[in-house]
C-alpha cells in the first residue's frame, strides 16, 4: 500500500468511512476509532484487509479497555534470527 494513497475503512458494524490518508488512519487507530476488527482497503482496490494486518497500522491498534481501565497498545514481537 502506497504512502500517499487514500484508504477506505469499514467498521465491524458495516459502516464505511473515508477516503482518508495514512496519517488519519493512524490517528483513528490510536484513538480507538479504528479497531483491529475494522477492515481497510486502498481506494483503488476491491479487497479488504483486517486493520490489525496492515503494516502501517499494526503498532497503533489499541486493545479494548482492560479490567484496570487502562488502554494498552497491541504488542507485536518480531522474532530475530541469530546468525
Buried (B, 14 or more C-beta within 10 A) or exposed (E): BEEEBBBBBBBEEEEEBBEBEBEBBBEBBBEEBBBBEBBBBBEEEEEEBBBBEBEBBBEBBBBEEEEEEEEEEEEEEEEEEEE
